Each structure stands twice: as C-alpha cells, then as structure tokens.
Amino acid sequence: MEKEINFRIAAEQDLDKIVEMLADDVLGSKRERYENPLPYSYIKAFQAITCDPNNELVVAYQGDEIIGVQQITFTPYITHQGGWRATIEGVRTASSSRSKGIGTELIKWGINRAKERGCHIVQLTTDKERPDALRFYEKLGFKATHEGLKLKL
C-alpha cells in the first residue's frame, strides 16, 4: 500500500528537489538549470516567494520523499467586484511518482487552499506543447475560457 500523500509549504532544503522536478521533462530541461550548487537565482526567487504572504510554494511528500510541487499566487483584482484569484503554476511530480494520482491531489489541494483564502477563481496556464496536461486540467473541471484556464468557485 502506498504511503499517504501530505502537503506543506516548501522549505529551503526542498529547493534542490523542486528544481530537479522542474527540469525533469522535455520543456523544463530547456529552461531550467539543475546543477550542484543550484544557481543563486533559484535561492533568490525562493526567498522572494517565502517573504510574500500572497505566494505559497507547496510540496507534496510521502514519508521523507518530495514527490510534487506547485506554486500558488493569490491576487486581488478590481474586476469581479474586487475578488481574489489564485494562480497555480509550476506543477510537477517526480518522474518516479507520475501516473499515480499525485498531480490530481496537488491540484485539488490548491483548489481547497484557494477556497480557504476566499478566492472566486483558480486560474492556470499550460504550454500548448503539453496536450496531455491540458486534458488533465480539463478533467479536473478547468475550462479554456481565455488563453489561460480558469475554474470559477
């Protein structure tokens, strides 16, 4: 039986594994730099994210192993009567854990977190070169209403 999937805010010691996951696919390998030591730009970005109360870098883990990541940004908008939106970005699962429902659990967790924060829309984008990702998000209720994807809550 698989261990329970848990979620928490990422810590700096998770950054190496996070960047490894981001770089571990065809598109990510072209734009990320997973090397030891990590480029300082990742550390600087991590620090900026953790200092911003409207940004959360969330990891999924089983036992001691980080198996997924996503960033959620909460943004106030003047539209929709001054409502808040959550934007989910950088969703990845570890290659050893793909096709096991972890991505689904990550997104569901993110949606629930957006509800807790009073958001009325969850939005995300996916690269047009990722048709499987588009189908994945659509199965979770997202609609291609704009160039990005949004889920009204």
TORDRENFI-660473 format. One line per 5 residues: number of its first residue (from 0); their letters; for each residue x, y, z of N, C-alpha, C, O. Coordinates in pm, 1 decimal. Example, Ala and Ser with C-alpha at 12.3 -4.5 7.8 and 13.67 -1.06 7.14 Angstrom:
<pts>
0	as	1319.0 -569.0 780.0 1230.0 -450.0 780.0 1320.0 -330.0 780.0 1423.6 -331.9 846.5 ~ 1285.0 -225.0 708.0 1367.0 -106.0 714.0 1290.0 3.0 787.0 1340.9 113.8 803.9
</pts>
This chain:
<pts>
0	mekei	83.7 -118.7 0.0 0.0 0.0 0.0 88.3 125.3 0.0 186.7 133.0 73.7 ~ 52.2 222.3 -82.9 126.6 347.8 -92.1 110.4 427.7 37.1 7.0 421.9 103.6 ~ 214.9 501.8 70.2 207.7 591.2 185.3 114.5 706.8 152.3 94.5 740.8 35.7 ~ 58.5 766.1 255.4 -29.9 881.1 240.8 45.9 998.9 179.1 162.9 1021.9 209.5 ~ -23.6 1073.3 91.4 33.0 1195.0 33.9 1.3 1309.8 128.1 -114.0 1330.0 166.2
5	nfria	104.2 1384.8 165.4 89.6 1500.6 252.0 136.8 1624.7 177.8 207.6 1615.1 77.6 ~ 97.3 1740.6 227.5 132.0 1867.6 165.2 180.3 1963.6 272.8 132.8 1961.6 386.3 ~ 276.5 2048.4 234.2 325.2 2151.7 324.4 391.7 2260.9 242.1 424.6 2242.6 124.9 ~ 410.2 2374.2 307.0 485.1 2483.0 246.1 630.4 2438.2 233.5 686.6 2381.5 327.2 ~ 690.8 2463.6 118.2 828.0 2421.6 92.8 925.5 2493.9 185.4 905.7 2609.5 222.9
10	aeqdl	1029.6 2422.4 219.8 1140.9 2478.3 297.5 1261.8 2489.2 204.8 1267.4 2423.8 100.7 ~ 1357.3 2571.6 243.2 1473.3 2592.6 155.8 1547.4 2461.9 126.1 1603.5 2446.6 17.6 ~ 1548.3 2368.8 219.7 1616.3 2241.4 194.7 1545.0 2157.3 88.3 1601.4 2058.9 40.5 ~ 1422.4 2194.2 50.6 1348.4 2124.6 -55.7 1384.3 2176.5 -194.5 1349.4 2114.6 -295.1 ~ 1453.2 2288.9 -200.3 1474.0 2358.6 -326.7 1546.6 2273.5 -430.4 1511.7 2277.3 -548.4
15	dkive	1645.7 2197.9 -388.7 1718.8 2111.8 -481.8 1624.5 2014.5 -552.0 1629.8 2001.0 -674.3 ~ 1539.1 1947.1 -476.9 1444.6 1850.5 -533.9 1340.4 1921.5 -621.6 1299.9 1868.4 -725.0 ~ 1297.4 2040.6 -580.5 1199.7 2116.4 -658.8 1257.0 2149.0 -796.3 1191.4 2126.5 -898.0 ~ 1377.8 2201.2 -799.7 1439.4 2236.8 -928.2 1464.4 2111.5 -1011.0 1448.8 2114.5 -1133.0 ~ 1502.3 2003.3 -947.9 1519.9 1877.0 -1020.3 1389.4 1836.9 -1090.1 1391.4 1797.0 -1206.6
20	mladd	1275.9 1847.2 -1019.6 1146.6 1812.5 -1080.5 1111.7 1907.4 -1194.3 1060.7 1864.1 -1297.6 ~ 1138.9 2036.6 -1176.1 1108.2 2134.5 -1280.6 1188.9 2108.8 -1407.5 1140.8 2132.8 -1518.3 ~ 1310.5 2060.4 -1391.0 1398.7 2036.5 -1505.3 1377.5 1900.5 -1570.4 1430.0 1875.0 -1678.7 ~ 1301.5 1813.2 -1505.7 1291.5 1674.2 -1549.5 1176.1 1649.2 -1646.7 1092.2 1562.3 -1622.9 ~ 1172.2 1724.3 -1754.3 1084.2 1693.2 -1866.2 1136.6 1766.7 -1989.0 1229.4 1846.8 -1978.0
25	vlgsk	1079.0 1740.6 -2104.2 1131.1 1794.2 -2230.0 1137.5 1946.9 -2227.4 1239.8 2004.8 -2263.7 ~ 1029.2 2012.8 -2184.7 1028.4 2158.8 -2183.4 1114.2 2214.3 -2070.3 1190.3 2308.9 -2090.8 ~ 1102.6 2157.0 -1953.1 1179.1 2205.3 -1838.5 1328.7 2192.2 -1858.0 1405.2 2276.7 -1811.4 ~ 1370.8 2088.1 -1925.8 1514.4 2068.4 -1947.6 1574.0 2178.9 -2033.7 1695.0 2201.2 -2031.0 ~ 1489.8 2248.4 -2110.4 1536.6 2357.6 -2196.0 1544.7 2490.2 -2121.7 1615.6 2580.9 -2165.3
30	rerye	1472.9 2503.1 -2009.7 1467.4 2633.9 -1945.2 1516.0 2635.7 -1800.7 1536.3 2743.3 -1744.3 ~ 1534.5 2521.2 -1740.8 1582.1 2515.9 -1602.3 1729.4 2476.3 -1598.6 1781.7 2418.8 -1694.0 ~ 1795.3 2507.5 -1487.6 1936.6 2472.3 -1468.7 1950.0 2394.7 -1338.6 1973.4 2452.6 -1232.5 ~ 1935.0 2264.7 -1347.8 1952.9 2181.1 -1229.8 2100.0 2140.7 -1222.8 2145.4 2054.5 -1298.0 ~ 2172.6 2202.9 -1133.0 2314.1 2174.0 -1114.7 2348.8 2194.1 -966.9 2273.3 2254.8 -891.0
35	nplpy	2464.7 2141.7 -929.1 2508.1 2149.2 -790.8 2635.7 2231.2 -784.1 2736.4 2191.5 -842.7 ~ 2634.9 2344.6 -714.4 2521.4 2400.2 -640.3 2420.8 2464.7 -734.9 2452.2 2497.5 -849.3 ~ 2299.4 2481.8 -684.1 2195.0 2547.2 -763.7 2235.9 2690.9 -795.1 2299.7 2757.1 -713.3 ~ 2199.2 2738.2 -912.5 2222.0 2880.0 -940.9 2152.6 2966.7 -835.8 2043.1 2934.6 -789.6 ~ 2217.3 3076.0 -799.2 2165.3 3164.9 -696.1 2026.8 3218.7 -730.5 1949.8 3251.5 -640.2
40	syika	1993.8 3228.3 -858.2 1863.1 3281.1 -899.0 1748.3 3201.5 -837.5 1644.3 3259.3 -805.8 ~ 1764.6 3070.7 -820.0 1660.0 2990.2 -756.9 1646.2 3024.4 -608.8 1534.9 3033.7 -557.2 ~ 1756.1 3042.5 -542.5 1753.4 3076.6 -399.6 1689.8 3213.8 -380.3 1608.1 3232.8 -290.2 ~ 1726.8 3307.8 -464.1 1670.5 3442.8 -457.8 1518.8 3439.3 -481.9 1443.1 3505.5 -410.9 ~ 1474.9 3362.4 -581.6 1331.1 3350.5 -609.0 1259.6 3284.0 -491.9 1151.5 3327.5 -452.4
45	fqait	1319.4 3179.2 -436.5 1259.3 3110.4 -322.0 1240.7 3207.3 -205.8 1135.1 3209.2 -142.5 ~ 1342.0 3286.9 -178.0 1333.5 3383.5 -68.5 1223.8 3486.5 -93.7 1151.0 3523.5 -1.5 ~ 1211.7 3532.6 -217.2 1106.3 3629.9 -250.4 968.2 3567.5 -233.0 876.6 3632.5 -182.5 ~ 952.7 3442.5 -274.4 824.1 3372.8 -260.4 788.5 3357.5 -112.9 675.9 3386.5 -72.7 ~ 883.4 3312.3 -33.0 853.2 3286.4 108.5 828.6 3414.2 187.5 763.6 3409.9 292.0
50	cdpnn	879.1 3527.8 140.0 856.6 3655.8 209.0 723.9 3720.4 169.7 681.4 3817.6 232.3 ~ 659.3 3668.1 68.4 535.4 3727.0 16.2 415.7 3648.1 69.8 401.4 3530.3 37.2 ~ 330.3 3709.3 150.2 216.3 3635.6 206.5 113.7 3592.0 101.0 23.7 3513.6 131.2 ~ 126.6 3641.9 -21.1 34.2 3602.8 -127.8 94.6 3502.5 -224.9 42.6 3482.2 -334.6 ~ 203.4 3440.5 -184.7 266.3 3334.4 -263.2 293.7 3215.8 -172.8 339.9 3231.6 -59.8
55	elvva	265.0 3097.6 -223.5 294.4 2975.1 -148.9 356.1 2873.9 -243.8 299.3 2843.3 -348.6 ~ 470.3 2823.0 -207.6 534.2 2714.3 -279.7 505.8 2589.8 -196.9 551.0 2577.8 -83.1 ~ 430.9 2498.2 -255.0 378.6 2383.0 -181.4 439.7 2255.0 -236.4 446.1 2235.3 -357.8 ~ 484.2 2168.7 -147.1 534.9 2037.9 -188.5 440.6 1928.2 -141.1 377.5 1937.4 -35.8 ~ 433.8 1824.5 -223.1 366.3 1700.6 -185.6 476.6 1603.7 -144.4 583.5 1600.0 -205.3
60	yqgde	449.5 1526.2 -41.2 552.1 1431.9 3.2 487.7 1305.3 57.5 373.7 1304.8 103.9 ~ 565.8 1197.8 49.6 529.9 1069.7 110.0 648.5 1028.0 194.5 759.3 1011.9 143.3 ~ 626.1 1010.8 321.5 738.5 983.1 410.0 832.9 1101.5 407.6 792.2 1214.8 433.2 ~ 959.1 1075.4 376.7 1059.2 1181.7 368.2 1083.7 1227.4 224.5 1168.3 1313.7 201.2 ~ 1011.5 1171.3 128.6 1038.6 1198.5 -13.4 945.5 1305.1 -70.8 823.3 1293.3 -62.3
65	iigvq	1004.9 1409.5 -129.3 929.0 1512.2 -201.4 890.1 1452.7 -335.9 976.3 1407.6 -411.4 ~ 759.7 1452.4 -366.2 712.7 1388.8 -489.6 634.6 1483.3 -580.5 594.1 1444.0 -689.9 ~ 613.0 1606.4 -537.0 540.8 1701.5 -620.7 557.8 1843.3 -570.3 597.3 1866.1 -456.0 ~ 527.1 1938.7 -658.0 539.9 2079.7 -622.7 439.8 2161.4 -703.1 401.6 2123.7 -813.9 ~ 398.3 2272.7 -646.5 319.4 2372.3 -717.6 336.0 2506.3 -646.3 358.0 2511.7 -525.3
70	qitft	325.1 2613.3 -723.3 326.4 2746.9 -665.3 187.4 2805.8 -681.6 127.5 2797.3 -788.8 ~ 136.6 2865.6 -574.9 5.6 2930.2 -577.8 25.6 3077.0 -544.0 85.0 3111.2 -441.7 ~ -24.7 3162.9 -631.4 -18.3 3306.8 -609.1 -159.6 3359.1 -592.8 -246.5 3332.1 -675.7 ~ -182.4 3433.2 -487.3 -313.7 3491.1 -457.5 -309.0 3638.7 -495.6 -222.7 3713.3 -449.3 ~ -403.4 3679.7 -581.2 -400.5 3815.0 -635.4 -536.3 3882.4 -620.1 -638.5 3826.3 -659.6
75	pyith	-537.7 4002.5 -562.9 -662.9 4078.8 -559.7 -684.7 4143.2 -696.7 -590.3 4190.1 -760.2 ~ -809.0 4144.7 -740.4 -843.6 4205.8 -868.2 -949.5 4311.6 -845.0 -1032.4 4298.4 -755.0 ~ -947.2 4414.1 -923.7 -1052.3 4515.2 -917.6 -1178.0 4462.4 -988.2 -1289.8 4502.7 -956.1 ~ -1157.7 4370.8 -1085.7 -1272.5 4310.2 -1153.9 -1339.6 4208.6 -1062.7 -1287.9 4176.0 -955.8 ~ -1452.8 4159.9 -1104.6 -1530.5 4064.8 -1024.2 -1553.6 4121.1 -884.5 -1541.9 4050.8 -784.1
80	qggwr	-1586.7 4249.3 -881.1 -1620.8 4319.1 -757.2 -1507.7 4314.7 -654.6 -1531.1 4301.9 -534.5 ~ -1385.4 4325.5 -704.6 -1270.5 4326.9 -614.1 -1235.5 4190.0 -559.8 -1177.5 4179.6 -451.7 ~ -1269.6 4084.7 -632.8 -1243.1 3948.8 -584.8 -1098.0 3906.4 -597.0 -1018.9 3969.0 -667.5 ~ -1065.1 3800.2 -527.9 -931.6 3742.0 -530.7 -929.1 3620.8 -622.5 -1028.2 3549.0 -636.4 ~ -813.4 3599.7 -685.2 -790.8 3482.7 -770.0 -667.0 3409.5 -720.8 -576.9 3468.1 -660.7
85	atieg	-665.4 3282.0 -747.9 -545.5 3202.1 -721.8 -491.8 3155.8 -856.5 -566.8 3107.0 -941.0 ~ -363.3 3171.4 -875.1 -297.7 3122.7 -995.5 -204.6 3009.9 -955.1 -119.7 3026.1 -867.5 ~ -221.2 2896.5 -1019.1 -137.0 2780.2 -992.5 -36.7 2768.1 -1106.2 -73.6 2769.8 -1223.6 ~ 89.0 2755.9 -1070.5 197.8 2746.0 -1168.3 299.4 2642.3 -1123.0 299.5 2599.3 -1007.6 ~ 385.0 2603.2 -1215.1 498.2 2517.2 -1181.2 458.8 2384.7 -1120.2 524.5 2337.2 -1027.6
90	vrtas	352.3 2324.0 -1170.6 307.0 2195.6 -1116.5 392.7 2083.8 -1176.6 400.7 2068.3 -1298.5 ~ 455.3 2008.0 -1089.7 536.0 1894.5 -1134.7 526.1 1782.2 -1032.7 507.5 1804.9 -913.2 ~ 539.1 1660.5 -1083.7 555.4 1545.0 -995.9 687.6 1478.5 -1029.8 735.6 1487.0 -1142.9 ~ 745.2 1412.9 -931.7 871.0 1342.0 -953.1 848.4 1233.0 -1057.8 743.7 1168.4 -1059.0 ~ 945.6 1213.0 -1144.5 929.3 1114.7 -1252.0 897.6 975.9 -1198.4 825.3 900.1 -1262.9
95	ssrsk	950.2 941.8 -1082.3 924.4 810.0 -1022.3 782.6 797.5 -966.8 738.7 688.0 -931.8 ~ 711.1 910.2 -959.0 577.2 909.1 -898.7 466.6 948.2 -996.9 352.6 968.8 -955.3 ~ 497.6 958.7 -1124.3 396.5 1001.3 -1221.8 293.6 892.0 -1245.6 320.3 773.2 -1227.9 ~ 175.3 936.1 -1286.3 62.0 847.1 -1317.3 13.4 770.9 -1194.3 -36.4 658.9 -1205.7 ~ 28.1 832.0 -1076.9 -18.1 770.1 -953.0 -119.6 858.0 -880.9 -153.5 831.4 -765.5
100	gigte	-169.2 963.6 -948.5 -270.5 1049.6 -888.8 -215.7 1164.3 -807.1 -293.0 1238.4 -746.4 ~ -85.5 1181.2 -803.6 -26.0 1286.7 -721.6 -58.2 1424.3 -778.5 -89.0 1516.6 -703.1 ~ -51.5 1439.3 -910.8 -86.7 1566.6 -973.0 -230.2 1605.5 -942.7 -258.7 1722.0 -915.0 ~ -320.6 1508.9 -947.6 -460.9 1534.5 -915.2 -473.8 1582.8 -771.5 -545.5 1679.1 -744.2 ~ -405.0 1516.4 -680.0 -411.1 1555.7 -539.6 -351.3 1694.5 -517.8 -403.5 1772.6 -438.2
105	likwg	-242.2 1725.9 -587.8 -182.7 1859.3 -578.4 -282.8 1966.9 -619.3 -301.2 2065.6 -548.1 ~ -346.9 1947.6 -733.5 -440.6 2048.5 -783.8 -562.0 2059.1 -691.3 -607.5 2169.8 -662.3 ~ -614.3 1947.4 -645.3 -727.1 1952.8 -551.7 -688.4 2026.8 -424.5 -767.4 2105.1 -371.8 ~ -568.4 2002.7 -375.3 -520.1 2073.2 -257.1 -514.4 2222.3 -285.8 -556.6 2303.1 -203.2 ~ -462.4 2259.4 -402.7 -453.5 2400.2 -440.8 -589.6 2466.4 -451.1 -606.2 2581.0 -409.6
110	inrak	-686.7 2395.5 -505.9 -823.5 2448.4 -515.2 -880.5 2472.5 -375.6 -940.3 2576.9 -349.4 ~ -861.7 2375.9 -286.8 -910.5 2392.7 -149.3 -840.6 2507.8 -78.7 -902.8 2580.7 -1.5 ~ -712.8 2524.2 -104.6 -639.5 2635.3 -44.5 -693.9 2768.0 -95.6 -706.9 2863.3 -18.8 ~ -725.6 2775.0 -223.5 -784.1 2896.6 -281.4 -918.5 2928.4 -216.1 -948.6 3044.6 -188.6 ~ -998.1 2826.7 -191.8 -1125.8 2847.9 -123.4 -1103.0 2902.1 17.2 -1172.0 2994.0 61.2
115	ergch	-1003.9 2843.6 88.2 -972.5 2891.5 222.9 -933.0 3038.7 222.3 -962.1 3111.4 317.3 ~ -867.7 3082.1 116.9 -822.1 3220.9 106.2 -929.7 3313.0 47.7 -904.1 3431.5 26.7 ~ -1049.0 3260.4 21.3 -1160.1 3341.7 -26.7 -1156.8 3374.2 -174.7 -1222.1 3468.9 -218.7 ~ -1082.3 3298.1 -251.4 -1074.0 3321.6 -395.4 -1202.4 3276.8 -465.1 -1269.0 3183.5 -420.4 ~ -1236.0 3343.8 -574.4 -1353.5 3306.3 -652.4 -1316.3 3238.5 -783.6 -1402.7 3182.0 -850.7
120	ivqlt	-1188.8 3243.6 -820.7 -1141.3 3178.5 -943.5 -1003.2 3119.9 -916.9 -919.6 3181.3 -850.6 ~ -981.3 3001.4 -969.4 -847.8 2943.6 -976.8 -812.0 2943.0 -1124.8 -888.8 2894.6 -1208.0 ~ -695.7 2996.8 -1156.6 -654.2 3000.4 -1296.4 -515.5 2940.3 -1310.3 -436.0 2939.3 -1216.3 ~ -489.0 2891.1 -1428.1 -357.7 2836.9 -1457.6 -338.0 2838.4 -1607.1 -432.4 2855.6 -1684.3 ~ -215.0 2820.4 -1646.0 -183.9 2806.4 -1787.4 -105.3 2677.9 -1804.8 -42.2 2628.2 -1711.5
125	tdker	-110.3 2625.9 -1925.1 -27.1 2511.9 -1959.2 27.0 2535.8 -2099.2 -41.9 2591.5 -2184.7 ~ 147.5 2494.4 -2121.4 211.8 2514.2 -2250.2 135.4 2438.2 -2358.2 90.5 2325.8 -2335.7 ~ 120.9 2499.3 -2474.3 49.1 2434.5 -2584.3 118.3 2307.0 -2631.9 57.7 2224.7 -2700.5 ~ 244.6 2291.2 -2595.4 316.8 2169.0 -2629.8 288.9 2056.9 -2530.3 350.6 1950.6 -2537.9 ~ 196.3 2079.6 -2436.9 159.6 1979.3 -2336.1 10.9 1941.7 -2349.4 -68.1 1972.0 -2260.0
130	pdalr	-27.1 1877.5 -2457.5 -169.6 1844.3 -2474.2 -221.5 1750.3 -2365.5 -338.9 1757.9 -2329.2 ~ -137.6 1663.1 -2313.6 -181.2 1574.1 -2205.1 -213.0 1654.4 -2079.6 -307.1 1622.1 -2007.0 ~ -134.8 1759.0 -2053.9 -160.0 1844.6 -1937.3 -292.8 1917.3 -1953.6 -368.7 1930.0 -1857.5 ~ -321.2 1964.5 -2073.1 -449.0 2031.6 -2098.2 -565.7 1936.9 -2068.1 -661.5 1975.3 -2000.9 ~ -557.4 1815.8 -2117.0 -664.1 1717.1 -2088.7 -674.0 1689.0 -1938.4 -784.0 1675.5 -1884.7
135	fyekl	-560.4 1680.4 -1871.7 -556.9 1657.8 -1726.6 -632.8 1768.0 -1653.5 -717.2 1739.0 -1568.6 ~ -603.8 1894.5 -1685.4 -670.4 2006.2 -1617.9 -818.7 2011.6 -1651.3 -900.6 2042.9 -1564.9 ~ -853.5 1981.6 -1774.6 -995.0 1980.8 -1812.7 -1072.0 1873.6 -1735.8 -1187.2 1896.1 -1698.8 ~ -1011.2 1757.9 -1711.1 -1076.1 1652.5 -1632.2 -1102.9 1697.6 -1489.3 -1194.2 1647.5 -1423.7 ~ -1021.9 1793.3 -1441.0 -1039.8 1845.2 -1305.4 -1138.0 1961.8 -1300.3 -1158.5 2020.5 -1194.1
140	gfkat	-1199.4 1996.2 -1414.8 -1301.8 2099.5 -1416.6 -1259.7 2232.8 -1473.9 -1342.7 2323.3 -1484.1 ~ -1134.4 2248.6 -1511.8 -1090.0 2374.3 -1571.3 -1143.4 2385.5 -1713.7 -1156.8 2285.6 -1784.3 ~ -1173.1 2505.7 -1753.7 -1226.1 2533.8 -1887.1 -1135.8 2632.6 -1958.3 -1084.6 2726.1 -1896.8 ~ -1116.1 2612.5 -2086.4 -1034.7 2703.9 -2167.5 -1120.9 2823.2 -2208.7 -1156.4 2837.7 -2325.6 ~ -1154.1 2908.5 -2111.3 -1240.7 3024.3 -2136.4 -1163.8 3144.1 -2189.0 -1222.3 3235.4 -2247.3
145	heglk	-1034.1 3143.8 -2168.8 -946.8 3251.8 -2213.9 -823.3 3183.5 -2272.3 -825.6 3062.6 -2295.7 ~ -718.4 3256.6 -2295.7 -594.0 3193.8 -2335.9 -539.8 3108.5 -2222.2 -466.3 3012.5 -2245.7 ~ -575.8 3143.0 -2099.2 -539.6 3060.5 -1984.5 -659.7 2975.0 -1946.2 -762.1 2977.8 -2014.5 ~ -648.3 2900.7 -1840.2 -757.0 2817.4 -1790.2 -803.6 2870.5 -1656.0 -722.7 2910.7 -1572.3 ~ -936.6 2870.4 -1636.0 -992.2 2921.3 -1509.6 -1099.9 2826.8 -1458.5 -1169.5 2761.1 -1535.9
150	lkl	-1111.5 2821.7 -1330.0 -1215.5 2743.1 -1264.3 -1289.0 2836.5 -1170.6 -1232.8 2880.8 -1070.5 ~ -1414.3 2867.0 -1201.9 -1492.7 2954.4 -1112.2 -1534.8 2875.3 -990.0 -1583.1 2762.6 -1000.9 ~ -1516.2 2935.0 -874.5 -1553.2 2868.4 -748.1 -1683.0 2921.8 -693.7 -1728.9 2877.2 -588.5
</pts>
